[in-house]
Amino acid sequence: MDLRQGIGPDEAATIALYSNPALRAIRDRRGLAAAQLIQAGILPNPVVSYARDFVTGGNTVGTTTGYNFTAAWEFSALIPFLPKQTAARKNFRSVDLDVAWQEWQIAMNARMAVYRVLGLNAEVSQALEATEGLQQSTDAMRKAVEAHEKTVLDLAAVESASQDSRATMLSLQQELEKQRLGLNKILGVEPRCKSRFAFRFKFAEPSGSAGAARSV
């Protein structure tokens, strides 16, 4: 991944899978479920004890030191063992599937967010060109009205179109900024960060294949 060439949809999905805060929290659930599965497979330890009873006083004729050896194990732990292990295994699989589903959703959201940012950036560029062109037309029409070559109605029509174009451009710019903030949230970066995005596509040619990239 070469970030100097911009971040494409696939790169954004990869970054989101590693740095998205929500995914990090969800993966902690998988670790907890794995620990619970291990705990469910643990049986009680056997208990072994050894004791000696020394002869210390009194009539010691014919007496010897006493020894005591005891081994015990709680067989009742076997009764819930299989059900607990089965439940823990099913819980781990459920959590694992949920994590995989969340990862897939985050990756797809990151890809779609990049496409939306690229599409909106193209729309903003076109709207900016249209607004500049209409502004130039408005200035030219105003000079023509001053020279009595055009009427005030003609000027009003051009000014109205210019204002509508500017309003559309501002609306697209706001939507673009909103989508950038949403993408930054998915990628797990600061809202102020402005990444450089690139949309790479390939097309076939008679002599082979070539690629092109569009950057933002």
Backbone hydrogen bonds, N-H to C=O, Kabsch-Sander energy under -0.5 kcal/mol:
donor,donor_aa,acceptor,acceptor_aa,energy
3,L,1,M,-0.8
5,Q,2,D,-1.4
6,G,3,L,-1.4
7,I,196,R,-2.7
8,G,6,G,-0.6
12,A,8,G,-2.5
13,A,9,P,-2.0
14,T,10,D,-2.1
15,I,11,E,-2.6
16,A,12,A,-2.4
17,L,13,A,-1.9
18,Y,14,T,-1.2
19,S,15,I,-2.4
20,N,16,A,-2.1
24,R,20,N,-1.7
25,A,21,P,-1.8
26,I,22,A,-2.0
27,R,23,L,-2.6
28,D,24,R,-1.1
29,R,25,A,-0.8
29,R,26,I,-0.7
30,R,26,I,-1.0
31,G,27,R,-1.8
32,L,28,D,-2.1
33,A,29,R,-2.5
34,A,30,R,-2.2
35,A,31,G,-2.0
36,Q,32,L,-2.3
37,L,33,A,-1.9
38,I,34,A,-2.0
39,Q,35,A,-2.4
40,A,36,Q,-2.1
41,G,37,L,-0.8
41,G,38,I,-0.7
42,I,39,Q,-1.4
43,L,41,G,-0.5
47,V,72,A,-3.4
48,V,46,P,-0.6
49,S,70,T,-3.2
51,A,68,N,-3.0
53,D,66,G,-3.3
54,F,52,R,-0.7
56,T,54,F,-0.6
60,T,58,G,-0.9
63,T,60,T,-1.6
66,G,53,D,-2.7
68,N,51,A,-2.7
70,T,49,S,-3.0
72,A,47,V,-2.9
75,F,73,W,-1.2
77,A,74,E,-1.2
78,L,75,F,-1.9
79,I,76,S,-1.1
82,L,78,L,-0.7
84,K,80,P,-2.4
85,Q,81,F,-2.4
86,T,82,L,-2.6
87,A,83,P,-2.5
88,A,84,K,-2.4
89,R,85,Q,-2.2
90,K,86,T,-2.3
91,N,87,A,-2.3
92,F,88,A,-2.2
93,R,89,R,-2.2
94,S,90,K,-2.4
95,V,91,N,-2.6
96,D,92,F,-2.7
97,L,93,R,-2.5
98,D,94,S,-2.1
99,V,95,V,-2.6
100,A,96,D,-2.3
101,W,97,L,-2.4
102,Q,98,D,-2.5
103,E,99,V,-2.6
104,W,100,A,-2.3
105,Q,101,W,-2.4
106,I,102,Q,-2.6
107,A,103,E,-2.5
108,M,104,W,-2.5
109,N,105,Q,-2.7
110,A,106,I,-2.3
111,R,107,A,-2.1
112,M,108,M,-2.8
113,A,109,N,-2.4
114,V,110,A,-1.9
115,Y,111,R,-2.2
116,R,112,M,-2.5
117,V,113,A,-2.4
118,L,114,V,-2.7
119,G,115,Y,-2.7
120,L,116,R,-2.8
121,N,117,V,-2.3
122,A,118,L,-2.0
123,E,119,G,-2.1
124,V,120,L,-2.8
125,S,121,N,-2.2
126,Q,122,A,-2.2
127,A,123,E,-2.7
128,L,124,V,-2.5
129,E,125,S,-2.2
130,A,126,Q,-2.5
131,T,127,A,-2.5
132,E,128,L,-2.5
133,G,129,E,-2.4
134,L,130,A,-2.6
135,Q,131,T,-2.3
136,Q,132,E,-2.2
137,S,133,G,-2.1
138,T,134,L,-2.5
139,D,135,Q,-2.5
140,A,136,Q,-2.5
141,M,137,S,-2.8
142,R,138,T,-2.5
143,K,139,D,-1.9
144,A,140,A,-2.1
145,V,141,M,-2.3
146,E,142,R,-2.1
147,A,143,K,-1.6
148,H,145,V,-1.6
149,E,144,A,-3.4
150,K,144,A,-1.0
155,L,151,T,-1.6
156,A,152,V,-2.5
157,A,153,L,-2.0
158,V,154,D,-2.0
159,E,155,L,-2.7
160,S,156,A,-2.3
161,A,157,A,-2.0
162,S,158,V,-2.3
163,Q,159,E,-2.5
164,D,160,S,-2.3
165,S,161,A,-2.2
166,R,162,S,-2.3
167,A,163,Q,-2.5
168,T,164,D,-2.2
169,M,165,S,-2.2
170,L,166,R,-2.5
171,S,167,A,-2.2
172,L,168,T,-2.3
173,Q,169,M,-2.4
174,Q,170,L,-2.2
175,E,171,S,-2.2
176,L,172,L,-2.5
177,E,173,Q,-2.2
178,K,174,Q,-2.2
179,Q,175,E,-2.4
180,R,176,L,-2.2
181,L,177,E,-2.3
182,G,178,K,-2.1
183,L,179,Q,-2.3
184,N,180,R,-2.6
185,K,181,L,-1.9
186,I,182,G,-1.9
187,L,183,L,-2.5
188,G,184,N,-1.0
189,V,184,N,-2.4
193,C,190,E,-1.4
195,S,193,C,-0.6
197,F,195,S,-0.6
198,A,7,I,-1.8
199,F,214,R,-3.3
200,R,198,A,-0.7
201,F,212,A,-2.1
203,F,210,A,-1.8
205,E,208,G,-3.5
208,G,205,E,-1.6
210,A,203,F,-1.8
212,A,201,F,-2.3
214,R,199,F,-1.7
216,V,197,F,-3.3
